[in-house]
Every structure is written in structure tokens, then in C-alpha cells.
Amino acid sequence: MLITMNKRSFMLGTAATLAAPAAMAAASCRPALDGRSGRLDWQAYLGEHFELDDGQGARASVRLARISAAPARRGCEQFSLVFETPQGERAVPTGLYRLEHADGHATALYMSEGLRADFNLLHSARA
């Protein structure tokens, strides 16, 4: 059996083969999301889409739209994550939500009005 391929099919296949490892490597280099994730960890997810679950059956697709940092203080890191829905809505009831990325990383976040999660992380002194 002879398989024929035109130049366009060959180029598309080659491009997909070359791009796939880079995309997989980028996804695998993202930090895990947990209670210790700092602003720089979240920066790797800026512009990315997540599933937001309230634990009672309500789900929404959201995108990490902005990360705003408060002035740095010794021993603490303060920042806010601002999410938005594809429709541009920014309203969910205040409460605890599970946030999951397509790469499998997930965490629980307390969301306030405006799809905002505020962080105040205390860092221990290093010896």
C-alpha cells in the first residue's frame, strides 16, 4: 500500500510534531497550585482558563485576567487574583470554590465579589 502526502499535509504534520513537545513542556513546567502558591507561581497561569466549582453542582469557566500586588513587606506577600468569565461577567457569590486548570492542577480559593481572591502569605525567616 502506497501512502501519498502532499506538501501542505507534510508541513502541517511537521509543525504539529514540533509544537507538541514545546506545549507539553510548558504545561509541565507550571508550578502546582496549593495553599503556598505565591504571586510568581500564579503568574505562570495568567491568561489561562480554569473551571470554578462551588461544590454544590454549580460550575463556571473563568480566566485569570489580572494579578495585582500590594507593596512588599518583609516576611509577607500580598496580592490579588482577578478572574473573569468568557462573557465578561465578574459576579459569583462570596465563598469557597475549587479552581481547576486543564493541566490537572487545582486548589481551593475563597472568592470575594468581583471574582477576586486575595492572598496574604507569611514567609518564614530563612537561616
C-alpha positions in Angstrom: 0.0 0.0 0.0 1.4 3.3 -1.1 0.7 6.4 1.1 0.8 9.7 -0.7 1.2 13.1 1.0 1.1 16.5 -0.5 3.4 19.3 0.6 0.7 21.0 2.7 -0.1 17.9 4.7 3.6 17.2 5.3 4.2 20.8 6.6 1.1 20.8 8.8 2.1 17.4 10.3 5.7 18.5 10.8 4.6 21.7 12.5 2.3 19.9 14.9 5.0 17.4 15.7 7.5 20.1 16.5 5.0 22.2 18.5 3.6 19.4 20.7 6.7 18.8 22.8 7.1 22.5 23.5 3.4 22.9 24.6 3.7 19.8 26.8 6.9 21.1 28.3 5.4 24.5 29.1 2.4 22.8 30.8 4.6 20.5 32.8 6.8 23.4 34.0 3.9 25.2 35.7 4.0 25.2 39.4 1.5 23.2 41.4 -1.3 25.3 42.9 -1.7 24.9 46.6 -2.1 27.0 49.7 1.6 28.1 49.5 1.4 29.3 45.8 2.9 32.8 45.6 2.3 35.6 43.1 5.1 34.3 40.8 3.6 30.8 40.8 0.2 32.3 39.7 2.0 34.4 37.1 2.6 31.2 35.1 -1.2 30.9 34.8 -2.0 34.5 33.8 -4.5 34.4 30.9 -5.2 30.7 31.4 -8.7 29.2 31.7 -10.0 27.4 34.8 -13.1 25.6 36.0 -14.6 27.1 39.1 -16.8 24.7 41.2 -18.8 25.7 44.2 -19.0 22.1 45.5 -22.8 22.1 45.1 -23.0 21.4 41.4 -22.6 25.0 40.0 -19.6 25.3 37.7 -18.3 28.2 35.7 -15.4 28.6 33.2 -13.2 31.5 34.2 -9.9 33.1 33.0 -7.2 34.5 35.2 -7.3 38.1 33.9 -5.1 40.1 36.3 -2.7 39.7 39.2 -2.3 42.8 41.4 0.4 43.0 44.0 0.3 45.1 47.2 3.5 46.9 48.3 6.1 44.3 49.5 6.6 44.0 53.2 9.2 42.0 55.0 8.1 38.4 55.6 4.8 38.7 53.8 3.5 38.7 50.2 0.1 40.3 49.4 -1.6 40.0 46.1 -5.0 39.5 44.5 -6.1 37.3 41.6 -8.9 38.7 39.4 -10.8 36.3 37.2 -13.4 36.9 34.5 -15.9 34.7 32.7 -15.9 34.4 28.8 -19.0 36.6 28.8 -17.1 39.3 30.9 -19.2 38.7 34.0 -17.4 39.1 37.3 -20.0 38.1 39.9 -20.2 35.0 41.9 -21.4 34.7 45.5 -18.7 35.1 48.1 -17.4 31.8 49.3 -15.1 28.9 49.0 -14.5 27.4 45.5 -12.4 24.7 43.9 -10.4 26.1 41.0 -9.0 23.5 38.5 -6.8 24.1 35.5 -6.9 21.8 32.4 -3.4 20.5 33.3 -4.9 18.9 36.5 -3.5 21.5 39.0 -6.3 22.5 41.4 -6.7 24.4 44.6 -9.4 25.8 46.9 -9.9 29.6 46.8 -12.0 32.0 48.8 -13.6 34.2 46.2 -15.0 37.6 47.1 -17.3 39.7 45.0 -15.9 40.5 41.6 -14.3 37.1 41.1 -11.3 38.2 43.2 -9.2 36.0 45.5 -7.0 37.9 48.0 -3.7 36.4 49.4 -1.7 37.4 52.4 1.2 34.8 52.6 3.6 34.9 55.5 7.1 33.6 54.8 9.2 32.2 57.5 12.7 33.7 58.0 15.4 31.8 56.4 18.5 30.9 58.4 
